Amino acid sequence: MKTLKHGLMSGLKTTWMLAKIIFPITFLITVLSHTPVLDWIARQIAPVMGWLGLPGEAAIPLVLGNFLNLYAGIGAILSLELTVKEVFILAVMLSFSHNLIVESAVATKLGVRISVILLVRIGLALFAAVMINWLWQGGQEIAQYGMLQATETVEPTSVAGIAFEGLTAATMGILQLAVFVFPIMLLIQVMRDLKLLEWFSHKMLPFTRLLGIAPNTSTTLASGLFFGLALGAGVMIEEVKKNGVKKKDVYLVVIFLVACHAIVEDTLIFIPLGIPVLPLLAIRLVTAILLTMVVAYFWNRSEKKNEQKEAVAHENSRYGAF
């Protein structure tokens, strides 16, 4: 009973913490989607689409996917006639960089600078697009969207209607999050009380060692990898409080998860677009692993240099005292 109570309380606290971020941002962005703001942003970036191997109108799904979510981005893709290569480039970009404002705001609750999050996500999206456009010479046939087609939706015309849609979208976002948060936080509490969390961390040790991060981040990695960045950040906030996760490990986990999270949903969602999804998954996973390993390597080198400098300074101060 005590385990159930603690698990439910952790779920409630995590949901409330995330809701305070997600609700207002989702409401604002949903309302903005009914104004000329997002269309104006899309028009501004349309001229540079050619550098990424994309037509100008591809700016629309990129803007919608980054400001709203993957579903909005895919809905916009369905309204365009694009080649398989162009759709694949968009899919890879959106897999790295989507729902940018909400997910980045949540991740900053861990103390990670938002500039780091945006740099990693947008940088990976742009770099991946340039490399795919340069290396892949195929995929010139028109993409076949299968049974999935763009659907016409009734747009609200009044201020009240737009506000209601914003409130609905924000509320549904919180409810969908809570569906995952409560059982996961309860499971974590059960694992903690039964000492299974240590066992799980031990089993994840080869992977966390590969990434150069501490074993006590394993629960966060698993949660974010399978359920998404927002939930991963929420779980990690609990872990930071209870297990004292170091700043370096927080940054490394966030860097990994901003590059690769929700691998099941964010991969399967692209299947109806008629693109190869296994390479998409491989690109995300390999990129996340390599990027995290590189950052961990240089971070560790920097720490060792600082330790050596402190040791030398300490020795000098000892000799100076005589």
C-alpha positions as CSV (number, residue, x, y, z in Angstrom):
1,M,0.0,0.0,0.0
2,K,2.9,2.3,0.8
3,T,4.5,1.6,-2.5
4,L,1.2,2.4,-4.4
5,K,0.8,5.6,-2.4
6,H,4.4,6.8,-3.2
7,G,4.1,5.7,-6.8
8,L,0.9,7.6,-7.3
9,M,2.2,10.7,-5.5
10,S,5.3,10.6,-7.8
11,G,3.1,10.3,-10.8
12,L,0.9,13.2,-9.7
13,K,3.9,15.5,-8.9
14,T,5.6,14.7,-12.3
15,T,2.4,15.2,-14.3
16,W,1.7,18.5,-12.5
17,M,5.3,19.7,-13.1
18,L,5.1,18.8,-16.8
19,A,1.5,20.1,-17.2
20,K,2.6,23.6,-16.0
21,I,5.0,23.7,-19.0
22,I,3.1,21.8,-21.6
23,F,-0.4,23.2,-21.2
24,P,0.3,26.9,-21.8
25,I,2.8,26.3,-24.6
26,T,0.4,23.9,-26.4
27,F,-2.4,26.3,-26.0
28,L,-0.4,29.2,-27.4
29,I,1.0,27.3,-30.3
30,T,-2.4,25.9,-31.2
31,V,-3.9,29.4,-31.3
32,L,-0.9,30.7,-33.3
33,S,-1.5,28.0,-35.9
34,H,-4.8,29.8,-36.8
35,T,-2.9,33.1,-37.4
36,P,-0.6,34.1,-40.2
37,V,2.4,33.7,-37.8
38,L,3.5,30.1,-38.7
39,D,2.8,30.7,-42.5
40,W,5.0,33.8,-42.3
41,I,7.9,31.8,-40.6
42,A,7.5,29.1,-43.3
43,R,7.8,31.7,-46.1
44,Q,11.0,33.2,-44.5
45,I,12.8,29.8,-44.5
46,A,11.5,28.6,-47.9
47,P,14.4,30.1,-49.9
48,V,17.0,28.0,-48.1
49,M,15.1,24.7,-48.6
50,G,17.2,24.1,-51.8
51,W,20.3,23.6,-49.7
52,L,18.6,20.7,-48.0
53,G,17.4,19.1,-51.1
54,L,13.9,20.2,-50.6
55,P,11.4,22.4,-52.5
56,G,10.3,25.7,-50.9
57,E,6.9,24.4,-49.9
58,A,8.6,21.8,-47.7
59,A,9.1,24.6,-45.2
60,I,5.4,24.2,-44.2
61,P,5.7,20.7,-42.7
62,L,9.0,21.6,-41.0
63,V,7.5,24.6,-39.3
64,L,4.3,22.8,-38.3
65,G,6.3,19.7,-37.0
66,N,8.6,21.9,-35.0
67,F,6.1,24.2,-33.5
68,L,3.3,21.7,-33.1
69,N,4.1,18.0,-33.3
70,L,5.0,15.1,-35.7
71,Y,1.3,14.6,-36.6
72,A,0.9,18.1,-37.8
73,G,4.1,17.8,-39.9
74,I,3.0,14.6,-41.5
75,G,-0.4,16.0,-42.2
76,A,1.3,18.8,-44.2
77,I,3.6,16.3,-46.0
78,L,0.5,14.5,-47.2
79,S,-0.8,17.6,-48.9
80,L,2.4,17.9,-51.0
81,E,3.6,15.9,-54.0
82,L,7.2,15.0,-53.1
83,T,9.7,12.4,-54.1
84,V,10.7,9.5,-51.8
85,K,14.0,11.2,-51.1
86,E,12.4,14.5,-50.2
87,V,9.9,12.7,-47.8
88,F,12.8,10.8,-46.3
89,I,14.8,14.0,-45.7
90,L,11.7,15.6,-44.0
91,A,11.1,12.5,-41.9
92,V,14.7,12.4,-40.7
93,M,14.7,16.1,-39.9
94,L,11.4,15.9,-38.1
95,S,12.5,12.9,-36.1
96,F,15.4,14.9,-34.7
97,S,13.6,18.2,-34.4
98,H,9.9,18.2,-33.6
99,N,7.6,19.6,-30.9
100,L,10.6,21.8,-30.3
101,I,9.2,24.4,-27.9
102,V,7.3,22.0,-25.5
103,E,10.0,19.3,-25.3
104,S,12.9,21.8,-25.0
105,A,11.0,23.7,-22.2
106,V,10.6,20.4,-20.3
107,A,14.2,19.4,-20.7
108,T,15.4,22.8,-19.3
109,K,13.8,21.8,-16.0
110,L,16.8,19.5,-15.5
111,G,19.1,22.5,-15.6
112,V,20.2,22.0,-19.2
113,R,20.6,25.1,-21.2
114,I,18.0,25.6,-23.8
115,S,20.7,26.8,-26.2
116,V,22.3,23.3,-26.0
117,I,19.0,21.5,-26.6
118,L,18.2,23.7,-29.6
119,L,21.7,23.5,-31.0
120,V,21.7,19.7,-30.9
121,R,18.2,19.1,-32.3
122,I,18.3,21.7,-35.0
123,G,21.9,21.1,-35.8
124,L,21.3,17.3,-36.2
125,A,18.3,18.0,-38.4
126,L,20.2,20.3,-40.8
127,F,23.3,18.2,-40.9
128,A,21.3,15.0,-41.6
129,A,19.4,16.7,-44.4
130,V,22.6,18.0,-46.1
131,M,24.3,14.6,-45.8
132,I,21.3,12.6,-47.1
133,N,20.9,15.0,-50.0
134,W,24.6,14.7,-50.9
135,L,25.1,11.0,-50.4
136,W,21.8,9.5,-51.6
137,Q,21.3,9.7,-55.4
138,G,18.1,7.6,-55.5
139,G,14.6,8.0,-54.4
140,Q,13.5,10.2,-57.3
141,E,10.2,8.5,-57.7
142,I,7.1,10.2,-56.4
143,A,6.2,9.1,-52.9
144,Q,3.1,6.9,-52.5
145,Y,1.3,7.6,-49.3
146,G,-0.6,4.4,-49.2
147,M,-4.0,4.4,-47.6
148,L,-3.2,7.5,-45.5
149,Q,-4.4,10.7,-47.2
150,A,-4.6,14.3,-46.1
151,T,-8.0,15.1,-44.6
152,E,-9.9,18.3,-44.6
153,T,-10.6,19.6,-41.2
154,V,-13.1,22.2,-40.2
155,E,-11.2,25.3,-39.1
156,P,-12.7,27.4,-36.3
157,T,-13.5,30.9,-37.4
158,S,-14.3,32.6,-34.2
159,V,-12.0,33.6,-31.4
160,A,-14.0,31.4,-29.0
161,G,-13.7,28.5,-31.4
162,I,-9.9,28.9,-31.7
163,A,-9.5,29.3,-27.9
164,F,-11.6,26.1,-27.4
165,E,-9.4,24.2,-29.8
166,G,-6.3,25.4,-28.0
167,L,-7.8,24.4,-24.6
168,T,-8.8,21.0,-26.0
169,A,-5.4,20.3,-27.5
170,A,-3.6,21.3,-24.3
171,T,-5.9,19.2,-22.1
172,M,-5.5,16.2,-24.3
173,G,-1.8,16.6,-24.3
174,I,-1.8,16.5,-20.5
175,L,-4.1,13.5,-20.4
176,Q,-2.1,11.5,-22.9
177,L,1.0,12.3,-20.8
178,A,-0.6,11.2,-17.6
179,V,-1.6,7.8,-19.1
180,F,2.1,7.0,-19.4
181,V,3.4,8.9,-16.3
182,F,1.4,7.2,-13.6
183,P,2.1,3.6,-14.5
184,I,5.8,4.3,-15.1
185,M,6.3,6.2,-11.9
186,L,4.4,3.4,-10.0
187,L,6.6,0.8,-11.7
188,I,9.8,2.7,-10.8
189,Q,8.6,2.9,-7.1
190,V,7.9,-0.9,-7.1
191,M,11.4,-1.5,-8.6
192,R,12.9,0.8,-6.0
193,D,11.2,-0.9,-3.0
194,L,12.0,-4.4,-4.3
195,K,15.6,-3.4,-5.0
196,L,15.0,-4.2,-8.7
197,L,16.2,-0.7,-9.8
198,E,19.8,-1.7,-8.9
199,W,19.4,-4.9,-10.9
200,F,18.1,-3.0,-13.8
201,S,20.9,-0.5,-13.6
202,H,23.4,-3.4,-13.5
203,K,21.9,-5.0,-16.6
204,M,22.1,-1.6,-18.4
205,L,25.7,-1.1,-17.3
206,P,27.3,-2.1,-20.7
207,F,25.1,0.4,-22.5
208,T,25.6,3.2,-20.0
209,R,29.4,2.5,-19.9
210,L,29.4,2.7,-23.7
211,L,27.8,6.1,-23.6
212,G,30.1,7.2,-20.8
213,I,27.4,8.0,-18.2
214,A,26.5,6.7,-14.8
215,P,24.4,3.6,-14.3
216,N,21.8,5.5,-12.2
217,T,20.6,7.1,-15.4
218,S,19.4,3.8,-16.9
219,T,15.7,4.3,-15.9
220,T,15.6,7.7,-17.5
221,L,17.3,6.4,-20.7
222,A,14.8,3.6,-21.0
223,S,11.8,5.8,-20.3
224,G,12.8,8.5,-22.8
225,L,13.9,6.0,-25.4
226,F,10.6,4.2,-25.5
227,F,8.1,6.9,-24.3
228,G,9.5,10.3,-25.3
229,L,11.6,13.2,-24.2
230,A,9.1,14.9,-22.0
231,L,8.5,11.7,-19.9
232,G,12.2,10.9,-19.9
233,A,12.9,14.4,-18.4
234,G,10.1,13.9,-15.9
235,V,11.5,10.6,-14.7
236,M,15.0,12.1,-14.5
237,I,13.9,15.0,-12.3
238,E,12.8,12.3,-9.8
239,E,16.1,10.5,-10.2
240,V,18.1,13.6,-9.7
241,K,16.3,14.3,-6.5
242,K,16.6,10.8,-5.1
243,N,19.9,9.5,-6.6
244,G,22.0,12.6,-6.9
245,V,22.7,12.3,-10.7
246,K,25.7,14.5,-11.6
247,K,25.4,17.5,-13.9
248,K,27.6,15.8,-16.5
249,D,25.3,12.7,-16.6
250,V,22.2,14.9,-16.8
251,Y,23.6,16.7,-19.9
252,L,24.7,13.4,-21.5
253,V,21.4,11.7,-21.0
254,V,19.5,14.8,-22.4
255,I,21.8,15.0,-25.4
256,F,21.1,11.3,-26.1
257,L,17.4,11.7,-25.7
258,V,17.0,14.8,-27.8
259,A,18.7,12.9,-30.6
260,C,16.7,9.7,-30.1
261,H,13.5,9.3,-28.1
262,A,10.1,7.6,-28.4
263,I,11.7,5.2,-31.0
264,V,8.6,3.0,-31.4
265,E,6.0,5.7,-32.0
266,D,8.3,8.2,-33.8
267,T,9.3,5.4,-36.2
268,L,6.0,3.7,-36.9
269,I,4.3,7.0,-37.5
270,F,6.3,7.4,-40.8
271,I,5.4,4.0,-42.3
272,P,2.3,5.3,-44.1
273,L,4.5,7.8,-46.0
274,G,6.0,5.0,-48.0
275,I,9.6,5.6,-46.9
276,P,12.2,3.1,-45.5
277,V,11.7,3.4,-41.7
278,L,14.5,1.0,-40.6
279,P,17.2,3.3,-42.0
280,L,15.4,6.2,-40.3
281,L,15.6,4.4,-36.9
282,A,19.2,3.4,-37.5
283,I,20.2,7.0,-38.3
284,R,18.6,8.3,-35.0
285,L,20.0,5.5,-32.8
286,V,23.5,5.5,-34.2
287,T,23.7,9.3,-34.2
288,A,22.5,9.5,-30.5
289,I,25.1,6.9,-29.4
290,L,28.0,8.5,-31.3
291,L,27.2,12.0,-30.3
292,T,26.8,11.1,-26.6
293,M,30.1,9.1,-26.7
294,V,32.0,12.1,-28.3
295,V,30.6,14.6,-25.8
296,A,31.4,12.3,-22.9
297,Y,35.0,11.8,-24.1
298,F,35.7,15.5,-24.4
299,W,33.9,16.2,-21.1
300,N,36.0,13.6,-19.3
301,R,39.2,15.0,-20.8
302,S,38.2,18.4,-19.6
303,E,37.5,17.1,-16.1
304,K,40.9,15.4,-15.9
305,K,42.7,18.5,-17.0
306,N,40.9,20.6,-14.4
307,E,41.8,18.0,-11.7
308,Q,45.4,18.0,-12.8
309,K,45.5,21.9,-12.6
310,E,43.9,21.8,-9.2
311,A,46.5,19.2,-8.0
312,V,49.4,21.3,-9.3
313,A,47.9,24.4,-7.7
314,H,47.5,22.5,-4.4
315,E,51.1,21.3,-4.5
316,N,52.4,24.8,-5.3
317,S,50.4,26.3,-2.4
318,R,51.9,23.6,-0.1
319,Y,55.5,24.4,-1.1
320,G,54.7,28.1,-1.0
321,A,53.7,27.8,2.6
322,F,57.2,26.7,3.6
